[in-house]
Amino acid sequence: MKNMNQMMKQMKKMQAQMAKAQEELGEKEVEGTAGGGVVKVTMNGHKQVLAVEIDPEAVDPEDVEMLQDMVTAAFNEAMKKVDDLVAKDLGKMTGGLNIPGLF
């Protein structure tokens, strides 16, 4: 029984650490860019888009498709950076295990 109590204490401690780490992720920001920086997407660690910046020189009424592609590329880059951030921050606690639903 002593081992079981120790294991439960460790699990509660790990749970608290994970909750804190997830909270801290919400405060971290990443930025994805495209077109040499004319399109920027800023996201937090919870994958919430905080800002989309488009330089006026990127707006060409004759080529809206290019702007759409740049916004998509910047968004995808930001998402990748968030995934990397989550894996780095939470991976420390899980020892590299991919726990479903955690990230």
C-alpha positions in Angstrom: 0.0 0.0 0.0 2.9 2.4 0.7 4.0 2.2 -3.0 0.4 2.9 -4.1 0.3 6.0 -1.9 3.6 7.2 -3.2 2.4 6.7 -6.8 -0.8 8.6 -6.2 1.2 11.5 -4.7 3.5 11.5 -7.7 0.5 11.5 -10.1 -1.1 14.4 -8.3 2.2 16.3 -8.4 2.6 15.6 -12.1 -1.0 16.7 -12.7 -0.4 20.0 -11.1 2.8 20.5 -13.1 0.9 19.7 -16.3 -1.9 22.1 -15.5 0.7 24.9 -14.8 2.6 24.1 -18.0 -0.7 24.3 -20.0 -1.6 27.6 -18.4 1.8 29.0 -19.2 1.4 27.9 -22.9 -1.5 30.2 -23.1 0.8 33.1 -22.3 3.4 32.2 -24.9 3.2 33.6 -28.4 4.6 32.4 -31.7 4.6 34.1 -35.1 4.2 32.6 -38.5 5.2 34.7 -41.6 4.9 34.4 -45.3 6.0 36.5 -48.3 9.1 37.7 -46.6 7.2 38.9 -43.6 4.4 40.8 -45.4 1.9 38.5 -43.8 2.2 37.6 -40.1 0.0 35.4 -37.9 0.5 35.6 -34.2 -0.8 32.7 -32.1 -0.7 31.6 -28.4 0.2 28.2 -27.1 -3.4 27.2 -27.0 -3.6 27.7 -30.8 -5.7 30.8 -30.6 -5.0 33.4 -33.3 -4.1 36.7 -31.6 -3.3 38.8 -34.6 -3.1 38.8 -38.4 -1.0 41.5 -39.9 -1.0 42.2 -43.7 1.4 44.8 -45.1 -0.5 47.0 -47.6 2.1 46.0 -50.3 0.8 42.4 -50.2 -2.7 43.6 -51.2 -3.1 43.3 -55.0 -6.7 43.3 -56.2 -5.6 41.5 -59.3 -4.1 38.7 -57.3 -6.2 38.0 -54.3 -5.2 34.3 -54.5 -1.6 35.1 -53.7 -2.7 36.9 -50.5 -4.9 34.0 -49.5 -2.0 31.6 -50.1 0.3 33.8 -47.9 -2.2 34.0 -45.1 -2.6 30.2 -45.2 1.2 29.7 -45.2 1.7 32.0 -42.3 -1.1 30.3 -40.3 0.3 26.9 -41.0 3.8 28.0 -39.9 2.4 29.4 -36.7 0.5 26.2 -36.0 3.7 24.2 -36.5 5.5 26.4 -34.1 2.8 26.0 -31.5 3.0 22.2 -31.9 6.8 22.3 -31.5 6.4 24.6 -28.4 3.9 22.2 -26.8 6.0 19.1 -27.5 9.0 20.9 -26.0 7.3 22.2 -22.9 5.1 19.3 -22.1 7.4 16.6 -23.4 9.8 17.4 -20.5 7.2 16.1 -18.1 6.0 13.1 -20.1 9.5 11.8 -20.9 8.7 12.0 -24.6 5.5 9.9 -24.4 2.7 11.0 -26.6 -0.3 10.9 -24.3 -3.5 11.1 -26.4 -5.6 14.3 -25.7 -2.7 16.0 -23.9 -1.4 17.8 -26.9 
